[in-house]
Amino acid sequence: MPLPLEIPGRPHDRVLRQLVAALLFEGIADARESAGEGPRQFHWSLGGRQFRCRGTAGPFGRIRITESSVEMQALDGEWEPASLGAIVTSLPGTGISRGKLLRELEETIALCEWNHRNLPPRVRRRMTFPELEGALDEGHPYHPCYKARTGFSIADHAAYGPETGKAFQLVWLLVARKHLRQALPGSEKAFWLAELGQKTWEKIQIRRQELGLPDEDFGLVPLHPWQWQTLRETLLSGWIAGGEAHHLGPMGDRYVATQSVRSLLNVDRPLAASVKLPMNMVNTSSKRILEPHSVCTAPPLSNWIAGIVQSDPAFAEEYPLAILREYAGIIADAGGPLAGQIGAIWRENAEASLLPGEAIVPFNALMMVEADGRPYADEWIERFGLMPWMNRLLEIAVLPVWHLLVWHGIAVEAHGQNMLLVHRDGWPVRLILRDFHESVEFSPGFLHEPEKAPDFLSINPLYREAEPDQYYWTDNLDSLRELVMDTLFVYNLSEISHLLDVCYGLPEFRFWQRVESLLTSYANERGMSRRQAELGHDRPLILTESLITRKLLALKPEYHHAISNALAERTSERRRKP
């Protein structure tokens, strides 16, 4: 079940095309374009070789490559299908970074092929939210390593991958308290009783007594079973040998992986919290451990944002939004060799707040085409009409995030996995946002209510000497705009506009005219024109993150490149001309 223009069972072509699209988009390949009827022809040279493909340039300059069109020139001058190896070896960077990239591309292909062979056809439109979280197996629509899970074997994927939907118990450790930092809501015992239930809590207490480990000396920490197998004879072996950590085994409720792999949903108690656990693997673009400083910052950070939303009537009446609080965190060895490897974050359950008749889908489901060749949301669009449904979707998806940014001065990472759509029989009702501990930014001088911000200096000593842009705060408003526009527009809604163009013939510029109109009306109605202008959302050129450049060069945490802005005023004016 693919994205638009993709064919199931052909991951090699998709990986190749997404790699080329990223190279062209990020300017790693300096392509010449030849326009004509239909798709453009792109020509470029890398590593002494000539390449070409057909495709189109969409909003924000996003490149969409035509199926089976990527070719390279052979020594005899003839054109032949390009290989991943030939493209990757021609790229900048070191041999190490190119080799790592090629392995991740090959891992992506292998995992997709396994899924295609082994997963039965599924009717996703009829799935519950937890089922759909695992069944959205398409992966990142931009990043070519969209299924790379470095360190995961096929057996690991079958046991713990979200696509297979296998349930498993967490592994539990007792760790010396001198190694632990905790941020829990209320007393520790009350927290564990609520999360584990009386029966599991009593089992753990019996096991603690058998081992002779006093409660005041050793604290409880869950571990993903894959992480336990990875660490038990490596980084964790010294602690185990020295009596600093004790293995209690698997216990308690069963969980299934969501599409992010490391965030888990409770199977046995469907309305219980989800748990986010570190996994020492590279998934798509980054290692999926937990950033140590963020684990105990997660509760005050998400409480702050949730409090802002609850205290502003606009979020209830005009821009309906709910926040899933990350209400508890535990981290072990935050500054040592095991930093980020052992810990957990507990997050509120999305379905627990639903009203009768409401349902939830991950927002990226709306980008997908199902096995019958129709978009996931096709029945909804047929029911309500394309334009009414699209207009309502944009109001629900854009305005809450934009109000949080422009009015309150808080930027969130609103990509397709972090956004959940609440709907009634397909009609968008409100937005739910999740996953804040590593993906919130603000500028102190731009906050609407700076006195409500968490006292970061008291939360973690690391923050006391921190530079702007190192953690959550910045002195550059461009960073706020970039975070929101990157995630919400460049790499999220651009996929929706592409689907509506391909499947319903709606020109993409019409979609983005509607987005521009929403933002303009918002600023005028709320008296926010000056603050919105400070963010520069309508500049002709904006910066966006260069994900493949970072993988290849790997010298800085982030790389950026300039792109044309689909919301630029002059661009919009040109679009309106006949």
Backbone torsions as a table, in degrees:
resi	resn	phi	psi	omega
1	MET	NA	112.3	-164.7
2	PRO	-105.8	174.7	161.5
3	LEU	-73.9	165.7	176.8
4	PRO	-54.5	141.6	178.5
5	LEU	76.3	-0.7	179.6
6	GLU	-98.9	152.4	178.8
7	ILE	-117.5	124.5	179.2
8	PRO	-57.4	144.7	177.1
9	GLY	83.6	7.2	178.1
10	ARG	-127.2	58.9	-176.0
11	PRO	-67.9	-28.1	-179.2
12	HIS	-59.9	-44.6	-179.6
13	ASP	-66.4	-40.1	179.4
14	ARG	-64.8	-45.2	179.7
15	VAL	-61.0	-44.6	179.7
16	LEU	-60.5	-46.3	-177.3
17	ARG	-69.5	-38.7	177.5
18	GLN	-67.6	-34.1	175.3
19	LEU	-63.5	-48.5	-180.0
20	VAL	-63.8	-41.1	178.5
21	ALA	-60.2	-41.5	179.0
22	ALA	-66.9	-40.5	179.4
23	LEU	-63.0	-40.9	178.0
24	LEU	-70.6	-43.9	-178.1
25	PHE	-63.1	-41.5	-176.8
26	GLU	-86.6	-1.6	176.9
27	GLY	77.9	11.7	175.3
28	ILE	-67.3	-38.8	171.6
29	ALA	-103.0	120.0	-179.2
30	ASP	-89.7	93.4	-170.3
31	ALA	-91.0	145.7	167.8
32	ARG	-94.2	141.5	-178.9
33	GLU	-113.1	137.8	173.2
34	SER	-120.4	114.1	-176.2
35	ALA	-85.7	153.3	177.0
36	GLY	-171.5	-162.0	175.7
37	GLU	-68.6	132.7	179.0
38	GLY	77.3	-151.5	-176.1
39	PRO	-61.2	152.9	176.4
40	ARG	-78.8	161.0	171.5
41	GLN	-103.7	127.5	177.5
42	PHE	-107.5	130.8	177.2
43	HIS	-122.7	137.9	175.3
44	TRP	-152.9	162.8	179.3
45	SER	-123.7	132.3	176.4
46	LEU	-145.0	134.2	176.1
47	GLY	59.1	29.8	179.1
48	GLY	80.8	5.8	179.7
49	ARG	-115.1	152.6	178.3
50	GLN	-102.4	136.4	179.1
51	PHE	-130.3	159.7	174.7
52	ARG	-155.2	160.7	174.9
53	CYS	-161.4	169.3	172.7
54	ARG	-110.4	150.2	179.1
55	GLY	176.6	-175.0	178.6
56	THR	-130.1	156.7	174.6
57	ALA	-106.7	118.9	-178.1
58	GLY	-98.2	-162.4	179.2
59	PRO	-55.9	143.6	-178.9
60	PHE	63.2	16.1	180.0
61	GLY	77.8	9.5	178.3
62	ARG	-61.6	129.2	-177.2
63	ILE	-94.6	133.2	174.2
64	ARG	-118.0	115.8	-173.4
65	ILE	-91.6	134.6	179.0
66	THR	-67.8	143.6	-179.1
67	GLU	-53.4	135.4	172.9
68	SER	56.4	29.9	-175.7
69	SER	-107.5	-3.6	-177.6
70	VAL	-81.1	120.4	-176.0
71	GLU	-131.7	160.1	173.5
72	MET	-132.5	156.0	-177.6
73	GLN	-88.6	125.8	179.0
74	ALA	-77.9	172.1	-178.0
75	LEU	-61.4	-29.5	179.8
76	ASP	-84.9	5.7	177.7
77	GLY	90.0	-9.7	178.6
78	GLU	-78.9	153.9	177.7
79	TRP	-94.7	138.1	-179.1
80	GLU	-140.2	160.3	178.6
81	PRO	-55.7	135.0	-179.5
82	ALA	-76.1	149.4	175.9
83	SER	-105.9	151.8	176.1
84	LEU	-58.1	-43.7	-178.3
85	GLY	-59.6	-43.1	-179.7
86	ALA	-64.2	-39.6	179.8
87	ILE	-69.3	-47.9	-175.1
88	VAL	-64.6	-41.4	-178.9
89	THR	-67.7	-17.0	178.8
90	SER	-87.9	-2.9	-172.0
91	LEU	-85.4	160.1	173.5
92	PRO	-70.2	174.1	-178.1
93	GLY	105.6	-171.7	-180.0
94	THR	-95.5	165.2	174.6
95	GLY	-59.4	-34.0	179.1
96	ILE	-65.6	-47.5	-177.2
97	SER	-68.9	-37.0	177.3
98	ARG	-66.8	-41.2	178.4
99	GLY	-63.0	-40.5	178.4
100	LYS	-63.3	-43.3	179.1
101	LEU	-62.0	-45.7	-179.2
102	LEU	-61.8	-41.1	178.1
103	ARG	-61.6	-41.0	-179.0
104	GLU	-69.0	-34.6	175.5
105	LEU	-65.7	-42.7	178.9
106	GLU	-67.8	-36.7	175.3
107	GLU	-62.2	-39.6	179.2
108	THR	-61.5	-45.5	179.5
109	ILE	-63.0	-46.0	-177.9
110	ALA	-61.9	-42.4	-178.7
111	LEU	-68.7	-39.9	177.2
112	CYS	-64.5	-39.9	178.1
113	GLU	-64.4	-39.9	177.1
114	TRP	-61.7	-45.6	178.6
115	ASN	-57.7	-44.4	-176.7
116	HIS	-64.5	-37.2	-178.9
117	ARG	-77.1	-32.3	-166.7
118	ASN	-110.3	-19.6	-178.1
119	LEU	-92.7	128.8	-179.4
120	PRO	-70.7	155.6	174.6
121	PRO	-57.2	140.6	-176.8
122	ARG	-133.2	141.5	177.0
123	VAL	-93.3	95.4	-171.3
124	ARG	-74.3	-24.1	-178.8
125	ARG	-63.9	-21.1	-178.0
126	ARG	-100.3	6.1	-175.7
127	MET	-82.0	152.4	170.0
128	THR	-73.0	168.4	179.3
129	PHE	-57.8	-49.4	179.2
130	PRO	-61.9	-38.3	177.6
131	GLU	-63.8	-41.4	-178.0
132	LEU	-67.6	-34.7	177.6
133	GLU	-55.8	-38.7	179.3
134	GLY	-83.2	-28.8	-174.3
135	ALA	-83.2	-12.1	175.3
136	LEU	-77.4	84.2	-170.6
137	ASP	-99.3	7.5	-177.2
138	GLU	-71.2	-28.2	-179.5
139	GLY	77.8	-170.5	-174.1
140	HIS	-63.6	129.1	-177.3
141	PRO	-76.3	-10.8	-179.6
142	TYR	-111.3	-48.5	-171.7
143	HIS	-71.4	127.7	-177.4
144	PRO	-71.5	-17.7	177.2
145	CYS	-93.2	44.5	-167.8
146	TYR	-71.4	-9.8	175.3
147	LYS	-126.8	12.5	179.6
148	ALA	-68.9	125.9	176.5
149	ARG	-133.6	76.0	-173.7
150	THR	-60.3	126.3	-176.9
151	GLY	101.9	-18.0	178.5
152	PHE	-86.6	125.8	170.4
153	SER	-86.8	171.6	175.0
154	ILE	-61.3	-37.2	177.2
155	ALA	-64.2	-40.1	176.4
156	ASP	-62.5	-43.1	179.5
157	HIS	-60.9	-43.3	-179.9
158	ALA	-64.0	-33.9	-177.1
159	ALA	-84.9	-36.4	-169.0
160	TYR	-126.7	-3.5	179.5
161	GLY	-71.8	146.5	-180.0
162	PRO	-64.1	-30.5	-175.0
163	GLU	-64.1	-34.4	-176.8
164	THR	-81.1	-21.3	176.2
165	GLY	68.4	23.0	179.9
166	LYS	-76.5	135.5	179.2
167	ALA	-90.1	146.0	179.6
168	PHE	-150.4	156.5	176.7
169	GLN	-88.9	155.9	173.4
170	LEU	-79.5	153.0	173.3
171	VAL	-94.5	141.8	-175.7
172	TRP	-117.9	140.3	176.8
173	LEU	-122.6	149.0	163.4
174	LEU	-105.5	120.6	-174.5
175	VAL	-118.6	139.2	178.0
176	ALA	-53.2	130.8	-173.4
177	ARG	-62.3	-23.4	178.8
178	LYS	-63.9	-16.9	179.2
179	HIS	-96.9	-4.3	-171.0
180	LEU	-107.0	145.8	164.2
181	ARG	-124.4	137.9	-176.7
182	GLN	-133.3	145.9	170.3
183	ALA	-133.9	97.0	-174.3
184	LEU	-117.5	150.6	178.7
185	PRO	-84.5	96.3	-178.9
186	GLY	91.9	-157.0	-175.2
187	SER	-72.3	152.7	-178.0
188	GLU	-65.4	-43.1	-178.7
189	LYS	-63.3	-43.7	179.9
190	ALA	-62.0	-38.8	179.0
191	PHE	-61.8	-50.2	-176.6
192	TRP	-67.7	-35.9	176.8
193	LEU	-62.1	-40.5	179.9
194	ALA	-68.4	-38.5	-176.0
195	GLU	-81.3	-35.2	-173.6
196	LEU	-99.5	-28.6	-170.8
197	GLY	86.3	157.2	-174.5
198	GLN	-60.1	-42.1	-174.0
199	LYS	-64.8	-48.0	-179.6
200	THR	-68.5	-37.9	178.6
201	TRP	-60.4	-42.0	179.7
202	GLU	-67.0	-38.3	176.5
203	LYS	-59.5	-43.1	-179.1
204	ILE	-66.7	-40.1	179.6
205	GLN	-64.9	-39.0	176.6
206	ILE	-63.1	-44.5	-180.0
207	ARG	-64.4	-37.6	177.6
208	ARG	-60.8	-44.7	-179.9
209	GLN	-65.0	-39.4	178.2
210	GLU	-61.3	-35.2	-179.3
211	LEU	-85.2	-10.5	-179.1
212	GLY	67.9	43.7	-176.3
213	LEU	-113.4	101.0	-176.9
214	PRO	-61.1	145.2	-180.0
215	ASP	-59.4	-36.5	-177.4
216	GLU	-71.5	-13.1	-177.1
217	ASP	-106.5	-23.6	-174.6
218	PHE	-133.0	131.7	179.0
219	GLY	-110.1	159.1	-173.5
220	LEU	-91.7	136.1	177.5
221	VAL	-141.3	132.3	174.5
222	PRO	-85.5	157.2	177.9
223	LEU	-139.2	141.0	171.5
224	HIS	-64.0	136.3	-177.7
225	PRO	-58.2	-33.6	176.2
226	TRP	-65.9	-39.5	178.9
227	GLN	-65.7	-37.7	177.0
228	TRP	-61.6	-45.7	178.4
229	GLN	-63.2	-32.9	-179.2
230	THR	-73.2	-36.7	-171.7
231	LEU	-96.6	-22.6	-166.9
232	ARG	-58.7	-34.7	-178.1
233	GLU	-110.2	12.0	178.9
234	THR	-123.4	-105.6	-173.1
235	LEU	-64.1	-29.0	-175.7
236	LEU	-89.9	-10.9	-173.2
237	SER	-62.5	-36.1	179.3
238	GLY	-65.0	-42.3	177.7
239	TRP	-63.1	-42.2	-179.2
240	ILE	-65.3	-45.6	-179.9
241	ALA	-63.6	-35.4	-177.9
242	GLY	-88.5	2.5	179.3
243	GLY	76.2	15.8	178.2
244	GLU	-83.2	-21.2	177.8
245	ALA	-140.2	142.4	-178.1
246	HIS	-131.0	130.7	-177.1
247	HIS	-84.6	123.1	178.7
248	LEU	-98.7	-13.4	-179.0
249	GLY	90.7	179.1	178.1
250	PRO	-75.4	136.7	179.9
251	MET	-152.1	162.1	168.3
252	GLY	82.9	-160.1	-175.9
253	ASP	-61.5	156.7	174.6
254	ARG	-94.0	148.9	-178.4
255	TYR	-128.8	157.8	169.7
256	VAL	-125.3	151.6	-179.0
257	ALA	-77.4	142.8	168.6
258	THR	-86.4	-178.5	-176.4
259	GLN	-65.1	-16.3	176.6
260	SER	-83.8	-3.6	177.5
261	VAL	75.4	-49.8	-173.9
262	ARG	-88.2	-14.5	174.2
263	SER	-92.8	130.6	-169.5
264	LEU	-120.9	144.5	176.6
265	LEU	-107.7	141.8	-178.0
266	ASN	-78.7	121.7	-179.4
267	VAL	-82.5	-41.1	-173.9
268	ASP	-76.6	-28.5	175.0
269	ARG	-128.8	88.2	-170.6
270	PRO	-60.9	-19.7	179.7
271	LEU	-100.8	7.3	176.4
272	ALA	-77.5	172.5	-177.4
273	ALA	-65.0	154.3	166.0
274	SER	-87.7	154.8	-177.6
275	VAL	-124.1	132.1	177.1
276	LYS	-107.6	121.5	-175.2
277	LEU	-121.9	145.7	178.5
278	PRO	-71.5	144.9	174.5
279	MET	-136.4	125.8	-174.5
280	ASN	-80.9	62.4	-178.2
281	MET	-137.1	154.4	172.4
282	VAL	-95.8	116.2	-179.0
283	ASN	-116.9	111.5	-178.3
284	THR	68.4	-74.8	-171.2
285	SER	-131.2	-9.5	-175.7
286	SER	-154.3	162.0	177.3
287	LYS	-72.3	136.9	-170.9
288	ARG	-99.6	39.5	167.7
289	ILE	-80.2	178.5	176.0
290	LEU	-99.3	127.8	176.9
291	GLU	-60.3	116.5	-168.8
292	PRO	-55.7	-42.2	-176.7
293	HIS	-65.1	-24.7	-170.7
294	SER	-83.3	-18.2	-169.8
295	VAL	-66.5	-48.7	179.4
296	CYS	-85.5	-8.7	173.2
297	THR	-83.7	-21.6	-176.3
298	ALA	-54.3	-47.3	-179.2
299	PRO	-61.6	-52.3	179.1
300	PRO	-65.0	-30.9	180.0
301	LEU	-67.8	-50.0	-179.0
302	SER	-73.1	-29.4	173.5
303	ASN	-62.8	-39.2	177.7
304	TRP	-60.3	-50.0	-177.3
305	ILE	-67.2	-41.7	178.3
306	ALA	-62.5	-39.3	177.7
307	GLY	-64.2	-40.1	176.6
308	ILE	-59.3	-45.7	-178.2
309	VAL	-65.2	-42.0	-178.0
310	GLN	-69.4	-29.7	-176.2
311	SER	-88.3	-7.7	-179.2
312	ASP	-105.1	110.1	-178.0
313	PRO	-58.6	-23.9	-178.7
314	ALA	-61.1	-31.3	-179.5
315	PHE	-73.8	-18.5	175.9
316	ALA	-92.7	-35.4	-170.4
317	GLU	-98.4	-38.0	-172.5
318	GLU	-115.7	-38.3	-175.9
319	TYR	-125.5	70.2	-168.8
320	PRO	-58.9	124.5	-174.2
321	LEU	-147.1	142.0	171.6
322	ALA	-129.9	148.5	-178.6
323	ILE	-115.0	129.9	172.3
324	LEU	-87.9	108.8	-177.2
325	ARG	-70.3	139.6	168.1
326	GLU	-94.6	93.0	-161.7
327	TYR	-94.9	-4.6	179.4
328	ALA	-152.6	146.8	178.0
329	GLY	-149.9	143.7	175.5
330	ILE	-135.8	133.9	178.3
331	ILE	-135.8	139.8	178.5
332	ALA	-108.9	141.5	172.7
333	ASP	52.9	49.2	-172.0
334	ALA	-58.1	-28.5	-179.3
335	GLY	-113.0	13.0	-174.3
336	GLY	-114.8	-165.7	-177.5
337	PRO	-61.0	-26.2	-179.9
338	LEU	-94.3	13.6	-176.3
339	ALA	-54.7	125.1	178.1
340	GLY	80.9	-2.7	-174.8
341	GLN	-94.8	-26.3	-178.8
342	ILE	-129.7	119.3	-179.1
343	GLY	168.9	-176.5	-179.4
344	ALA	-164.2	151.2	172.3
345	ILE	-128.4	129.9	178.3
346	TRP	-100.6	132.9	-176.3
347	ARG	-125.5	142.9	179.7
348	GLU	-57.3	151.5	-178.5
349	ASN	-81.5	129.4	-177.0
350	ALA	-67.4	-37.9	-174.8
351	GLU	-79.0	-15.8	-176.4
352	ALA	-64.4	-23.4	-176.8
353	SER	-98.3	4.2	-176.4
354	LEU	-70.8	144.2	174.0
355	LEU	-93.1	162.1	178.5
356	PRO	-54.2	133.4	179.7
357	GLY	90.1	-7.2	-179.8
358	GLU	-96.1	152.7	175.9
359	ALA	-144.1	165.3	-176.6
360	ILE	-124.6	141.5	166.5
361	VAL	-132.4	143.1	169.3
362	PRO	-59.8	140.2	-172.9
363	PHE	-61.4	-33.1	-177.4
364	ASN	-69.8	-10.3	172.7
365	ALA	-61.3	-29.4	-176.5
366	LEU	-71.8	-10.7	178.6
367	MET	-86.5	-9.4	-163.3
368	MET	-100.0	153.6	173.3
369	VAL	-110.8	133.6	-174.0
370	GLU	-88.3	177.8	-175.5
371	ALA	-61.5	-24.7	179.4
372	ASP	-83.7	4.5	177.9
373	GLY	84.7	1.5	179.7
374	ARG	-108.8	149.9	178.7
375	PRO	-58.9	154.1	177.3
376	TYR	-51.9	-41.3	-174.7
377	ALA	-91.2	13.8	-172.9
378	ASP	-59.5	-41.8	-179.8
379	GLU	-63.1	-36.4	178.8
380	TRP	-67.9	-42.8	-179.7
381	ILE	-64.7	-39.5	176.3
382	GLU	-63.7	-39.2	-176.6
383	ARG	-68.0	-44.0	-171.3
384	PHE	-104.3	-13.5	-175.4
385	GLY	93.3	141.4	-173.7
386	LEU	-58.7	-52.9	-173.9
387	MET	-70.0	-44.6	176.4
388	PRO	-59.2	-42.3	-178.8
389	TRP	-67.3	-44.9	-179.9
390	MET	-62.2	-44.5	-179.8
391	ASN	-61.4	-42.2	179.1
392	ARG	-67.4	-40.6	178.4
393	LEU	-59.4	-44.1	-179.3
394	LEU	-66.1	-39.6	177.0
395	GLU	-59.1	-44.0	-177.4
396	ILE	-73.4	-36.3	-175.4
397	ALA	-82.2	-36.5	-170.6
398	VAL	-93.3	-50.2	-167.9
399	LEU	-65.0	-39.3	177.0
400	PRO	-61.4	-44.0	179.1
401	VAL	-65.1	-39.5	-178.2
402	TRP	-70.2	-39.3	178.0
403	HIS	-65.1	-40.2	176.7
404	LEU	-60.5	-37.0	-180.0
405	LEU	-77.2	-55.4	-170.0
406	VAL	-75.3	-47.5	-177.4
407	TRP	-76.4	-48.4	-173.2
408	HIS	-94.6	-17.9	176.9
409	GLY	81.8	22.6	-177.8
410	ILE	-116.8	123.6	178.9
411	ALA	-101.6	133.2	179.4
412	VAL	-123.0	158.1	-179.0
413	GLU	-88.0	91.4	-171.5
414	ALA	-98.7	65.4	175.4
415	HIS	-94.1	-179.8	-169.0
416	GLY	-62.5	-30.6	178.7
417	GLN	-82.0	-28.8	-177.7
418	ASN	-82.3	-10.7	179.9
419	MET	-107.1	133.0	175.1
420	LEU	-118.8	134.2	179.7
421	LEU	-100.2	122.2	171.8
422	VAL	-91.4	130.6	-177.0
423	HIS	-140.3	162.9	171.8
424	ARG	-119.0	106.8	-177.7
425	ASP	51.8	33.8	177.1
426	GLY	98.2	-10.8	178.7
427	TRP	-87.3	119.2	-177.2
428	PRO	-59.1	132.1	-176.9
429	VAL	-112.3	-49.6	179.0
430	ARG	-160.9	170.6	-178.7
431	LEU	-109.5	142.7	170.8
432	ILE	-118.4	132.7	176.2
433	LEU	-112.0	146.6	-179.4
434	ARG	-143.6	167.3	172.4
435	ASP	69.5	82.3	-175.2
436	PHE	-111.3	-20.0	-164.6
437	HIS	-64.6	-23.2	177.9
438	GLU	-119.8	11.1	-168.0
439	SER	-145.1	42.8	175.0
440	VAL	-126.6	139.8	175.6
441	GLU	-137.1	148.6	174.7
442	PHE	-152.4	158.4	173.1
443	SER	-112.5	120.7	-174.5
444	PRO	-51.4	-39.7	-178.6
445	GLY	-74.2	-12.4	-178.8
446	PHE	-102.9	-5.6	178.6
447	LEU	-66.9	138.7	177.3
448	HIS	-71.6	-36.6	179.7
449	GLU	-131.3	74.6	-175.2
450	PRO	-61.5	-24.9	-179.1
451	GLU	-67.5	-18.0	-179.6
452	LYS	-88.2	-9.6	-177.5
453	ALA	-66.0	148.8	178.0
454	PRO	-59.8	151.3	174.2
455	ASP	-84.0	83.0	-173.8
456	PHE	-61.0	-33.3	-177.1
457	LEU	-63.4	-28.6	178.9
458	SER	-88.3	-14.6	-177.8
459	ILE	-78.0	-41.7	-175.5
460	ASN	-150.2	127.6	179.7
461	PRO	-57.8	-25.1	178.8
462	LEU	-58.1	-31.0	-175.0
463	TYR	-74.2	-16.5	-172.5
464	ARG	-67.3	-36.0	-179.4
465	GLU	-107.2	15.9	-173.7
466	ALA	-73.5	145.5	175.1
467	GLU	-86.9	155.5	172.2
468	PRO	-55.8	144.2	-179.0
469	ASP	74.8	2.0	178.2
470	GLN	-83.2	-35.6	179.9
471	TYR	-125.5	-107.6	-172.4
472	TYR	-102.6	-20.7	-173.9
473	TRP	-107.5	152.5	-177.9
474	THR	-141.3	158.8	172.1
475	ASP	-106.7	14.9	-174.8
476	ASN	-125.2	112.2	-179.4
477	LEU	-65.6	-23.6	177.2
478	ASP	-60.0	-32.4	179.4
479	SER	-65.2	-37.8	178.2
480	LEU	-66.1	-47.9	179.1
481	ARG	-59.5	-43.1	-176.4
482	GLU	-63.4	-43.1	-179.4
483	LEU	-59.4	-46.6	-177.5
484	VAL	-72.2	-47.1	-176.3
485	MET	-69.3	-37.6	175.6
486	ASP	-56.0	-56.5	-170.9
487	THR	-75.6	-43.4	-175.1
488	LEU	-80.3	-40.4	-173.6
489	PHE	-101.6	-58.1	-170.0
490	VAL	-65.9	-41.6	-174.9
491	TYR	-114.6	11.2	-177.5
492	ASN	-129.4	-75.6	-176.9
493	LEU	-66.0	-22.3	175.6
494	SER	-62.7	-27.6	175.8
495	GLU	-72.6	-34.6	176.5
496	ILE	-68.2	-44.8	-179.8
497	SER	-62.9	-36.4	177.4
498	HIS	-65.0	-45.0	179.0
499	LEU	-61.1	-44.1	-178.6
500	LEU	-66.0	-31.8	176.2
501	ASP	-68.7	-51.0	-175.7
502	VAL	-66.5	-43.0	-170.7
503	CYS	-93.4	-23.7	-176.7
504	TYR	-127.8	0.9	177.1
505	GLY	72.4	18.3	178.6
506	LEU	-83.7	113.8	-179.5
507	PRO	-56.0	136.6	-175.0
508	GLU	-61.7	-31.8	-178.4
509	PHE	-64.1	-27.5	176.7
510	ARG	-65.2	-42.3	177.4
511	PHE	-58.1	-47.7	-175.7
512	TRP	-76.2	-24.5	169.7
513	GLN	-62.0	-39.5	179.7
514	ARG	-66.4	-41.6	176.4
515	VAL	-60.4	-47.0	179.5
516	GLU	-59.7	-40.8	179.4
517	SER	-64.1	-40.3	177.4
518	LEU	-60.2	-45.2	-177.8
519	LEU	-67.9	-39.4	178.2
520	THR	-65.3	-45.1	179.4
521	SER	-64.1	-40.0	178.0
522	TYR	-57.1	-50.3	-177.1
523	ALA	-61.6	-41.8	-178.3
524	ASN	-68.8	-43.6	-175.9
525	GLU	-71.6	-32.5	-177.5
526	ARG	-95.1	-1.4	-175.5
527	GLY	66.5	34.9	-174.8
528	MET	-109.2	18.0	-175.6
529	SER	-60.0	-41.5	-177.7
530	ARG	-67.6	-47.9	-179.3
531	ARG	-64.4	-39.5	179.0
532	GLN	-64.9	-39.4	179.0
533	ALA	-64.3	-34.2	178.5
534	GLU	-60.5	-30.0	-179.1
535	LEU	-77.9	-19.7	175.8
536	GLY	65.9	37.9	-176.1
537	HIS	-70.4	-16.6	-176.9
538	ASP	-109.7	20.6	174.7
539	ARG	-65.4	148.5	179.8
540	PRO	-59.9	-37.0	178.0
541	LEU	-121.8	135.6	175.4
542	ILE	-130.4	163.0	177.1
543	LEU	-93.4	146.3	173.8
544	THR	-136.2	158.4	-177.0
545	GLU	-72.6	140.5	-179.0
546	SER	-102.3	93.5	-170.4
547	LEU	-72.8	-40.6	-179.7
548	ILE	-75.9	-35.5	176.2
549	THR	-58.7	-42.4	178.4
550	ARG	-62.0	-41.2	179.2
551	LYS	-63.3	-37.3	-176.0
552	LEU	-79.7	-43.8	-174.3
553	LEU	-89.5	-41.7	169.9
554	ALA	52.8	33.9	178.7
555	LEU	-104.1	-18.5	-178.6
556	LYS	-132.4	157.7	177.3
557	PRO	-61.9	-33.4	-177.5
558	GLU	-142.7	148.6	170.8
559	TYR	-125.5	152.0	-177.6
560	HIS	-138.0	156.0	173.6
561	HIS	-142.4	157.4	-178.0
562	ALA	-85.3	140.1	178.0
563	ILE	-133.9	157.9	174.3
564	SER	-71.1	143.3	-173.0
565	ASN	-100.6	116.6	179.6
566	ALA	-64.8	-14.6	-179.7
567	LEU	-104.2	8.5	179.1
568	ALA	-66.9	140.9	-174.6
569	GLU	-59.4	-46.9	-177.1
570	ARG	-67.4	-34.8	176.5
571	THR	-62.2	-43.0	-179.5
572	SER	-65.0	-39.2	179.1
573	GLU	-63.2	-41.9	179.0
574	ARG	-62.8	-38.0	-178.8
575	ARG	-63.1	-31.9	-174.6
576	ARG	-77.8	-13.9	-179.3
577	LYS	-72.5	140.8	-178.8
578	PRO	-68.8	NA	NA
